[in-house]
Amino acid sequence: MKVNGIIAEYNPFHNGHRYQLRESLRRTEAKYTVIVMSGDFVQRGAPALTDKYGRAEMALRCGADLVLELPALYATASAEYFAAGAVTLLDRLGVVTDVCFGSECGDAALLRQIAEILVEEPKAYSLSLKHYLRQGLSYPNARNEALIQNYPFLGAHKSIFSSPNNILGIEYIKAILRNGSSLNPVTVRRTGTGYHSHLPEDDQCSALAIRQALYSGADSSFLKHNMPEEAAEILAKRLSRTGPARSNDFSDILYYKLVMNRDKGYEKYLDVSGDLSDRILSCLDKYRNFDSFCDLLKTKDMTYTRISRCMLHIMLGIKKTDMEKARVLGTALYARVLGFRRSAAPLLNAIKGSSSIPLVTKLADAGEQLDKAALEMLRQDIRISQLYSGMAARRADMDPDNEIATPMVII
């Protein structure tokens, strides 16, 4: 049985995502598609537009068979950790045969060549990398220069290194190689804000463009034009209840965490360097809200996205030791189901028979399924989702949903 895996945020699910789902099934000839999806906070260091259950339902209504939650430890991390967490989760299910992802170049073989170099780190490349780092280049720029110096054919493909989906695709393949996995990487080409030209030009609206339009007050007709009808209806219903989530919804919580940690600094949190910790301390008296503080902290060497990820880790209590412990224990410690299609029952049975990690379908039963480390990771995710739910309830002036009692999405 061939099973396709896709790693996603679906923030929100749009026409390009539907194209990727269909095209990946065509290319892999898979019977089922498993999605590993970020939960309520995403990799750019922000809350998702709407909650994970709504986004899981969008994916299921539009063709996915099973949606699993990527733990927040990985969902909010840098590209390397994000990819490692998601790929390892898919691999440990024991049934996934292919991993499909979007990329600007559309060339899986080329991305694999680059990934192999980065994983093997040949001596000449390693020496060049150290040389460029000593010259003061940032790590990404030093890596790119070292690659081109030692592999001149990559000079014709410089755009690969500045395109976010290419970079993430390389990280997926690196994770496959490091795991010694048999997963087969498959890529679907992206152009501009959408997918390949199989999509009409006016349907190529990106998730970012959709979010920005919604923050500016776009109505349901905009959603129906840029999203599959089923997904647009789900999103419109969710937003009519709580409105879209924004980083600034969490401004007071972040400020509280920053003040309470002021005496000890912030280096213990994931991705936070000593320099950034010092900068936070020096700027804390100018704090106004989440977004403006990230703007205040950013520099030419530290992007807004990197800063916002760090702020998110401080706010959510995600520490460097959390990542270190998870990596030692095997990265993916369990697979939590957010939703599935009833027609995918054979897939679930196959996973139960082949998976090397527990499949969590009911949070109330997790204590009997998971060991101490896995249960600790899951409880962290429950707390994080409860925080998200509480802010959504505050916007809507209602009681928050109970994360433990919230059922899976089943269609």
C-alpha positions in Angstrom: 0.0 0.0 0.0 1.4 3.4 -1.0 0.8 6.2 1.4 1.7 9.9 0.7 2.9 12.2 3.4 2.5 16.0 3.4 3.9 18.5 5.9 1.8 21.6 6.2 0.4 24.5 8.2 -2.7 25.2 6.1 -2.9 28.7 7.4 -5.3 28.7 5.8 -5.9 25.9 3.2 -6.1 27.4 -0.3 -6.3 26.5 -3.9 -2.6 25.8 -4.2 -2.8 23.3 -1.3 -5.7 21.5 -3.1 -3.5 21.3 -6.2 -0.6 19.9 -4.3 -2.8 17.2 -2.7 -4.2 16.1 -6.0 -0.8 16.3 -7.9 1.0 14.4 -5.2 -1.5 11.6 -5.3 -1.1 11.5 -9.1 2.6 11.4 -9.0 3.0 8.8 -6.2 -0.1 6.7 -7.1 -0.7 6.6 -3.4 -4.0 5.3 -1.9 -4.0 7.6 1.1 -2.6 10.9 2.2 -1.3 11.6 5.7 -0.9 15.3 6.7 1.4 16.3 9.5 0.1 19.8 10.4 1.3 22.5 12.8 -1.1 23.1 15.7 -2.3 26.5 17.0 1.1 28.3 16.5 3.2 28.2 13.4 6.8 28.4 12.2 6.9 32.1 11.4 6.5 32.7 15.2 2.8 33.6 15.3 -0.6 32.1 16.2 -2.4 30.4 13.3 -5.2 32.4 11.7 -7.8 29.9 13.1 -7.6 26.9 15.3 -6.1 23.5 14.4 -9.4 21.6 14.3 -10.9 23.9 11.7 -7.7 23.7 9.6 -7.7 19.9 9.9 -11.3 19.8 8.8 -10.4 22.0 5.7 -7.7 19.4 4.7 -10.0 16.4 5.2 -12.9 18.0 3.3 -10.5 18.7 0.4 -8.9 15.3 0.1 -6.7 14.4 3.0 -7.3 11.1 4.8 -5.6 11.6 8.2 -4.3 14.7 9.9 -1.7 14.5 12.7 -0.5 17.4 14.9 3.1 18.4 14.7 4.1 19.2 18.3 4.6 22.8 19.0 8.3 22.1 19.9 8.8 21.5 16.2 6.0 23.5 14.6 7.4 26.8 16.0 11.1 26.0 15.4 13.6 26.8 12.7 13.4 25.0 9.4 15.9 22.3 10.3 14.0 21.3 13.5 10.6 21.8 11.9 11.6 19.4 9.1 13.3 16.9 11.4 10.2 16.7 13.7 7.7 16.3 10.8 9.7 13.8 8.7 10.6 11.6 11.7 6.9 11.5 12.7 5.9 10.4 9.2 8.8 7.9 9.1 7.9 6.3 12.5 4.3 5.6 11.4 5.8 2.7 9.4 3.4 3.0 6.5 4.3 6.3 4.7 6.2 5.7 1.4 6.5 9.2 -0.1 6.9 12.7 1.3 5.6 15.4 -1.1 6.4 19.1 -0.7 6.1 22.3 -2.8 9.3 24.0 -4.1 10.1 26.8 -6.4 12.5 24.8 -8.5 10.4 21.6 -8.8 13.6 19.5 -9.0 13.8 16.8 -6.3 17.0 15.4 -7.7 18.8 18.7 -7.5 17.5 19.4 -4.0 18.7 15.9 -3.0 22.2 16.6 -4.3 22.4 19.7 -2.1 21.0 17.9 0.9 23.6 15.1 0.5 26.4 17.6 0.5 25.1 19.3 3.6 24.6 16.1 5.5 28.0 14.6 4.5 29.9 17.9 4.9 33.0 17.0 2.7 36.2 18.4 4.0 36.7 21.0 1.2 33.2 22.3 1.8 33.6 22.4 5.5 36.9 24.4 5.2 35.2 26.9 2.8 32.3 27.3 5.2 34.6 28.1 8.1 36.5 30.6 5.9 33.3 32.5 5.0 32.1 32.5 8.6 35.4 34.0 9.7 34.9 36.8 7.2 31.7 37.7 9.0 29.1 36.3 6.7 25.9 34.9 8.3 25.6 31.2 8.4 23.1 30.9 5.4 25.3 33.2 3.2 28.5 31.4 4.2 26.9 28.1 3.4 25.7 29.2 0.0 29.1 30.7 -0.9 30.9 27.5 0.2 28.5 25.3 -1.8 29.0 27.4 -5.0 32.8 27.5 -4.5 33.1 23.8 -4.2 30.3 22.8 -6.6 30.4 25.4 -9.4 27.3 23.9 -11.2 25.2 25.3 -8.3 26.2 28.8 -9.5 23.4 28.4 -12.1 20.9 27.6 -9.4 21.6 30.5 -6.9 17.9 31.2 -6.6 17.4 27.9 -4.8 19.2 29.3 -1.7 16.9 32.4 -1.5 13.6 30.6 -2.0 11.8 29.5 1.2 10.2 26.3 -0.1 13.4 25.1 -1.7 15.2 25.6 1.6 12.5 23.7 3.5 12.6 21.0 0.8 16.3 20.6 1.3 15.7 20.3 5.1 13.1 17.6 4.5 15.6 15.5 2.4 18.3 16.1 5.0 16.0 14.7 7.7 15.3 11.7 5.5 19.0 11.0 4.9 19.9 11.5 8.5 17.2 9.0 9.6 18.4 6.5 7.1 14.8 6.5 5.9 13.3 4.9 2.8 10.9 7.8 2.4 10.9 9.0 -1.2 10.9 12.8 -1.6 8.6 14.2 -4.3 8.2 17.8 -5.1 5.5 19.8 -6.8 6.7 23.0 -8.4 5.5 26.4 -7.1 5.7 29.7 -9.0 5.1 33.1 -7.4 2.4 33.0 -4.8 0.8 29.8 -6.0 1.5 26.5 -7.6 2.4 25.6 -11.1 0.5 27.0 -14.1 -2.1 24.2 -13.9 -3.9 26.8 -11.7 -5.5 29.8 -13.3 -3.5 33.0 -12.6 -6.2 34.6 -10.5 -6.4 31.5 -8.3 -2.8 31.8 -7.1 -3.4 33.7 -3.9 -1.0 32.7 -1.1 -1.8 31.9 2.5 0.0 35.1 3.4 -2.2 37.2 1.0 -5.3 35.6 2.3 -4.4 36.3 5.9 -3.5 39.9 5.1 -6.8 40.4 3.3 -8.7 39.0 6.2 -6.9 41.2 8.7 -8.0 44.1 6.5 -11.6 43.1 6.5 -12.1 40.9 3.4 -15.5 39.2 3.2 -16.6 35.6 2.4 -16.7 36.3 -1.3 -12.9 36.8 -1.2 -12.4 33.5 0.5 -14.6 31.6 -2.0 -12.5 33.0 -4.9 -9.2 32.0 -3.4 -10.0 28.8 -1.5 -11.8 25.6 -2.2 -15.5 26.0 -1.4 -15.5 23.5 1.4 -12.4 25.2 3.1 -13.8 28.7 2.6 -17.1 27.8 4.3 -15.3 26.2 7.3 -13.0 29.2 7.7 -15.8 31.8 7.4 -17.8 29.9 10.1 -14.8 29.8 12.4 -13.9 33.5 11.9 -17.5 34.6 12.4 -17.3 33.0 15.9 -13.9 34.2 17.1 -12.3 36.4 14.4 -8.8 35.9 13.2 -6.0 35.3 15.7 -3.1 37.9 15.7 0.2 38.0 17.5 -0.9 41.2 19.4 -3.7 39.2 21.0 -0.9 37.7 23.1 1.0 40.9 23.9 0.1 41.0 27.6 1.2 37.4 28.1 4.5 37.9 26.4 5.2 41.0 28.4 4.4 39.1 31.6 6.8 36.3 30.7 9.6 38.8 29.7 9.2 40.7 33.0 9.1 37.6 35.1 12.3 36.3 33.5 14.1 39.6 33.5 16.6 38.8 36.3 17.7 35.5 34.8 17.7 36.5 31.1 16.3 34.5 28.2 19.1 32.2 26.9 17.4 29.1 28.2 14.6 29.4 25.6 14.9 27.8 22.2 16.7 29.8 19.5 17.5 32.7 21.9 21.2 33.7 21.8 23.1 35.6 24.5 23.2 38.7 22.3 19.4 38.6 21.7 18.8 38.1 25.4 20.9 41.2 26.2 19.0 43.1 23.5 15.6 42.1 25.0 16.7 43.3 28.4 18.0 46.7 27.0 14.7 47.3 25.1 12.2 45.9 27.5 11.3 49.4 28.9 10.1 50.3 25.4 7.7 47.3 25.1 4.3 48.2 23.6 3.0 45.0 22.0 4.2 41.7 20.4 4.6 43.0 16.9 6.2 46.3 17.7 8.7 44.7 20.1 9.8 42.3 17.3 10.3 45.3 15.0 12.3 47.0 17.7 14.6 44.0 18.2 15.3 43.0 14.6 18.6 43.9 13.0 20.2 43.3 9.6 21.5 39.9 10.9 18.3 38.9 12.7 15.1 38.9 10.8 11.6 39.7 12.1 10.6 36.1 11.7 13.5 34.8 13.7 12.8 37.3 16.5 9.1 36.4 16.6 9.9 32.7 16.9 12.1 33.5 19.9 9.4 35.6 21.4 7.0 32.8 20.9 9.3 30.3 22.6 9.7 32.6 25.6 5.9 33.1 25.8 5.1 29.4 25.5 7.9 28.3 27.7 9.7 26.2 25.0 13.3 25.7 26.2 16.5 24.5 24.5 16.5 21.5 26.9 13.1 20.5 25.6 14.6 20.1 22.1 17.7 18.4 23.4 15.7 15.9 25.4 13.4 15.1 22.5 16.3 14.5 20.0 18.0 12.1 22.4 14.8 10.2 22.8 14.0 9.9 19.1 12.4 13.2 18.1 8.9 12.0 17.4 7.5 10.4 20.6 3.9 9.9 19.6 1.4 10.7 16.8 -1.7 12.7 17.9 -4.7 12.4 15.6 -6.6 15.7 14.9 -9.0 14.1 12.4 -9.5 11.4 9.8 -11.9 10.2 7.1 -14.0 7.1 8.0 -13.0 5.7 4.7 -9.4 5.7 5.9 -10.0 3.1 8.6 -7.7 0.6 6.8 -4.9 3.3 7.0 -5.4 3.7 10.7 -5.3 -0.1 11.2 -2.1 -0.3 9.2 -0.5 2.4 11.3 -1.5 0.7 14.6 0.1 -2.5 13.3 3.3 -0.9 12.0 4.0 2.3 14.0 7.0 2.5 16.3 5.3 5.3 18.3 1.8 5.4 20.0 -1.1 6.7 18.0 -3.1 9.1 20.3 -6.7 9.4 19.4 -8.2 10.4 22.8 -6.3 12.7 25.1 -8.0 11.3 28.2 -6.4 8.0 27.5 -2.9 9.3 26.7 -1.6 8.7 30.2 -2.0 4.9 29.7 -0.4 5.0 26.3 2.7 7.3 26.7 5.9 7.1 28.7 6.9 10.0 30.9 8.8 11.9 28.2 6.1 11.6 25.6 3.4 12.6 28.1 5.4 15.6 29.1 5.6 16.8 25.4 1.9 16.2 24.9 1.0 18.1 28.1 3.0 21.0 26.9 1.0 21.0 23.6 -2.3 20.8 25.6 -1.3 23.9 27.6 -0.3 25.8 24.5 -3.5 24.9 22.8 -5.5 25.9 25.9 -3.8 29.3 25.8 -4.7 29.8 22.1 -8.3 28.8 22.9 -8.4 31.2 25.8 -7.4 34.1 23.6 -10.0 33.1 21.0 -12.6 33.0 23.7 -11.6 36.4 24.9 -12.0 37.9 21.4 -15.5 36.3 21.2 -16.5 37.1 24.8 -17.3 33.5 25.6 -16.0 30.5 27.6 -12.8 28.8 26.2 -13.0 25.3 24.7 -11.6 22.5 26.7 -8.6 21.0 24.8 -8.9 17.7 26.5 -12.6 17.4 25.8 -12.5 18.6 22.2 -13.2 15.6 19.9 -11.3 14.7 16.7 -12.7 15.8 13.4 -14.2 12.7 11.7 -15.9 13.0 8.3 
